[in-house]
Amino acid sequence: MSSPRVCWVIGHPVEHSLSPVIHNAAFTALGLDWKYFAVSVPEGRAADAVAAMRSLRVAGMSVTMPHKAAVIEVVDRVTPTAERLGAVNCLTWRGTQIEGDSTDGAGFLDSLRVDHGWDPDGRRCVVVGAGGAARAIVAALADAGAADVGVVNRSPARAEVAAALAGPRGRVAGPEAVDDADLVVNATPVGMGDDGALPVDADRLGAGQVVVDIVYDPIETALLAEARRRGAVPVNGVGMLVHQAAHAFRAWTGEDPPVEVMSAAGVAHLSGHR
């Protein structure tokens, strides 16, 4: 009897990751003899993890913090998207080579378009944060035709780097940009706890806006609760996580991912462990 094919997600910490839940649900749904595991890899050891992927012939690897930039130095090639962002979250075998890609931006757009029927083309968008996920979202929104992408961040220098990824559509913005935005995205960790912290002033939110929090635990953050109260459309982070994983799943297996199964498994897990 052959052994199952194995995929990893590496990060530190990584024990909280929802990725094993959603990928293993997908493998089971399609009857694939594949398994997905979370592997804790301390900062500075990304090269060792990629070396293990080569020697053990790990079928695919997801990459999360703090390794998204470091793995670029040790893969064989990267996609144009990953090169542009300077970050990788997915490693795939291409023949005998390992390719690094970033599926975060595509996953974010899919969560809006597929799950909510909302397209950023021609819309005014604000992204709060300037880290790796924020940069992927900024670039994806610009590529999708957003009219304006404002980046709000405590560090103006980091905001400038992120905004530059949107080209002429990007700009460094202040908190007041939220007032007139069609789309507001929290791409910071604020809201990950239960302390009720908000990344933006709730009074700036209103009806007609789509408010996305890429934090997925809790499913409804304080920001999303406030958005709902003010008539905005709240969108949690499960959709982005599932859709970026779906891109990786397709690359690794060649199969169409069962997105609804993945989403249901993720929501059930989050609802059950709280």
VOGU-3710 file (C-alpha; in Angstrom, 3 decimals, decimal comma):
1> mssprvcwvi> 0,000/0,000/0,000  1,453/3,331/-1,045  2,040/6,118/1,438  -0,086/9,271/1,224  1,333/12,353/-0,394  2,178/14,978/2,199  1,917/18,787/2,275  3,076/21,192/4,979  2,416/24,677/6,209  5,507/26,186/7,847
11> ghpvehslsp> 5,504/29,127/10,206  6,204/30,189/13,785  3,924/30,049/15,585  1,813/27,796/13,367  -0,195/25,679/15,793  -3,207/27,976/15,376  -3,289/27,589/11,587  -6,615/26,670/10,019  -4,899/25,444/6,849  -4,655/21,749/7,867
21> vihnaaftal> -8,385/21,699/8,590  -9,437/23,096/5,220  -6,912/21,216/3,087  -7,551/17,850/4,748  -11,299/18,378/4,334  -10,698/18,952/0,622  -8,491/15,880/0,253  -11,135/13,735/1,956  -13,979/15,169/-0,130  -12,186/14,274/-3,370
31> gldwkyfavs> -10,953/10,892/-2,136  -7,295/11,882/-2,484  -4,689/10,012/-0,461  -3,019/13,233/0,654  -2,329/14,638/4,133  -1,545/18,185/5,265  0,384/19,048/8,433  1,419/22,180/10,314  5,184/22,225/10,918  6,672/24,739/13,348
41> vpegraadav> 9,824/26,260/11,855  11,605/28,948/13,898  12,595/32,225/12,281  15,826/31,895/10,326  15,274/28,207/9,496  13,239/28,554/6,283  16,138/27,212/4,211  16,140/24,024/6,295  12,418/23,553/5,661  12,851/23,924/1,901
51> aamrslrvag> 15,787/21,503/2,002  13,512/19,030/3,784  10,872/19,560/1,113  13,473/18,511/-1,458  14,859/15,510/0,415  11,481/14,182/1,579  9,727/15,130/-1,643  6,982/16,976/0,216  4,275/17,479/-2,418  3,471/21,086/-1,600
61> msvtmphkaa> 4,177/23,690/1,031  2,302/26,686/2,368  4,420/29,434/3,911  3,292/31,836/6,596  5,001/34,302/8,918  7,865/34,802/9,460  9,155/32,978/6,350  7,379/34,575/3,379  10,384/36,646/2,310  13,132/34,249/3,394
71> vievvdrvtp> 12,038/31,336/1,208  12,562/33,426/-1,934  16,297/33,003/-1,475  16,156/29,194/-1,483  13,597/28,222/-4,131  14,503/27,637/-7,762  12,211/30,257/-9,225  9,366/32,592/-8,317  6,309/33,808/-10,181  6,100/37,450/-11,320
81> taerlgavnc> 3,536/38,099/-8,561  5,827/36,774/-5,835  8,785/38,698/-7,237  6,753/41,909/-7,289  5,650/41,455/-3,683  8,921/40,082/-2,359  6,899/37,392/-0,612  5,919/33,766/-1,149  3,136/31,780/0,521  2,994/28,681/-1,700
91> ltwrgtqieg> 5,705/26,290/-2,932  4,943/23,941/-5,822  6,998/21,403/-7,723  7,492/22,251/-11,395  9,279/19,200/-12,689  12,460/19,012/-10,617  12,278/22,648/-9,497  10,438/24,335/-6,643  8,474/27,423/-7,607  7,407/30,096/-5,132
101> dstdgagfld> 4,136/31,952/-5,640  1,895/34,334/-3,720  -1,789/33,395/-3,800  -2,936/35,900/-1,158  -4,043/38,602/-3,592  -5,877/36,205/-5,874  -7,545/34,594/-2,878  -8,668/37,974/-1,583  -10,236/38,910/-4,925  -11,952/35,529/-5,196
111> slrvdhgwdp> -13,461/35,965/-1,748  -15,035/39,246/-2,874  -16,127/38,155/-6,336  -17,150/34,545/-5,768  -18,500/34,692/-2,238  -20,050/38,168/-2,297  -20,522/39,103/-5,947  -18,531/42,316/-5,444  -15,936/43,564/-7,928  -13,371/46,263/-7,108
121> dgrrcvvvga> -13,266/47,603/-10,672  -13,729/51,371/-10,525  -14,156/51,398/-6,729  -12,464/53,479/-4,040  -10,564/51,200/-1,674  -8,736/51,658/1,616  -6,326/49,096/3,045  -5,315/49,446/6,683  -1,847/48,008/7,204  1,309/47,696/5,134
131> ggaaraivaa> 2,622/44,207/5,908  2,864/41,247/3,572  -0,855/40,519/3,351  -1,657/44,209/2,936  0,820/44,540/0,084  -0,670/41,547/-1,708  -4,159/43,035/-1,356  -3,060/46,483/-2,540  -1,453/45,042/-5,667  -4,441/42,788/-6,392
141> ladagaadvg> -6,939/45,649/-6,048  -4,953/47,819/-8,448  -4,652/44,968/-10,957  -8,422/44,438/-10,683  -9,073/48,017/-11,763  -9,748/49,803/-8,470  -10,012/53,549/-9,078  -8,092/54,439/-5,940  -6,184/52,411/-3,327  -5,372/54,304/-0,155
151> vvnrsparae> -2,989/52,757/2,372  -3,416/53,737/6,015  -0,541/52,783/8,295  1,198/54,086/11,388  4,516/54,148/9,530  4,349/56,473/6,492  7,474/54,886/4,999  5,925/51,416/5,022  2,683/52,851/3,673  4,585/54,367/0,742
161> vaaalagprg> 6,130/50,995/-0,128  2,727/49,318/-0,088  0,977/52,096/-2,008  3,648/52,009/-4,718  2,509/48,482/-5,620  -0,731/50,024/-6,907  1,120/52,353/-9,269  -0,707/55,589/-10,067  -3,816/54,327/-8,272  -1,990/53,958/-4,969
171> rvagpeavdd> -1,509/56,629/-2,307  -0,700/57,047/1,333  -3,927/57,982/3,089  -5,097/59,100/6,500  -7,917/57,627/8,589  -10,386/60,041/6,989  -10,083/58,117/3,701  -12,374/55,486/5,223  -15,291/57,949/5,080  -15,642/57,836/1,298
181> adlvvnatpv> -14,355/54,326/0,612  -16,411/51,683/-1,135  -14,172/48,973/0,333  -12,349/49,027/3,673  -9,877/46,240/4,452  -8,218/45,561/7,775  -4,927/43,832/6,967  -3,457/44,204/10,454  -3,617/41,804/13,428  -5,827/44,265/15,333
191> gmgddgalpv> -8,997/42,397/16,234  -7,371/39,010/16,602  -8,022/39,056/20,341  -11,248/39,536/22,222  -10,349/42,983/23,575  -12,684/44,843/21,218  -9,836/46,789/19,607  -10,648/48,491/16,303  -8,192/49,295/13,473  -10,355/52,233/12,306
201> dadrlgagqv> -12,820/54,640/13,904  -16,185/52,858/13,728  -17,973/56,174/13,201  -16,324/56,395/9,773  -18,114/53,237/8,589  -21,505/53,371/6,928  -24,138/51,856/4,675  -23,032/50,921/1,181  -19,503/49,989/2,207  -17,947/46,534/2,139
211> vvdivydpie> -15,760/46,025/5,208  -13,296/43,128/5,166  -11,281/41,902/8,128  -8,670/39,355/7,073  -8,489/38,185/10,696  -10,430/34,909/10,726  -10,438/34,077/14,427  -12,785/35,263/15,792  -15,058/34,887/12,773  -16,765/38,177/13,624
221> tallaearrr> -14,262/40,684/14,934  -15,196/43,900/16,701  -14,674/45,730/13,397  -17,134/43,504/11,551  -19,690/43,813/14,347  -19,462/47,611/14,142  -19,702/47,513/10,344  -22,852/45,422/10,575  -24,424/47,852/13,061  -23,814/50,717/10,670
231> gavpvngvgm> -25,323/49,008/7,644  -22,079/48,043/5,919  -21,484/44,568/4,473  -19,114/42,658/6,810  -16,738/40,097/5,269  -14,616/37,867/7,511  -11,184/36,452/6,774  -12,232/32,851/6,183  -13,005/33,527/2,527  -9,551/34,885/1,717
241> lvhqaahafr> -7,891/32,013/3,573  -9,973/29,403/1,766  -9,578/30,893/-1,693  -5,817/31,402/-1,427  -5,629/27,782/-0,249  -7,768/26,736/-3,211  -5,172/28,180/-5,603  -2,464/26,167/-3,853  -4,615/23,016/-3,843  -5,132/23,288/-7,590
251> awtgedppve> -1,419/23,832/-8,220  -0,407/20,828/-6,107  -3,044/18,278/-7,095  -4,261/19,409/-10,515  -7,815/19,019/-9,191  -10,555/21,618/-8,848  -10,778/22,404/-5,125  -14,108/21,859/-3,315  -14,253/25,430/-2,013  -17,602/25,055/-0,268
261> vmsaagvahl> -16,352/22,022/1,650  -13,186/23,874/2,652  -15,130/26,891/3,843  -17,641/24,826/5,802  -14,841/22,895/7,524  -13,070/26,098/8,482  -16,181/27,766/9,880  -17,182/24,626/11,796  -13,734/24,368/13,358  -13,672/28,021/14,395
271> sghr> -17,194/27,827/15,780  -16,476/24,632/17,675  -13,249/25,536/19,429  -14,318/28,857/20,915
//
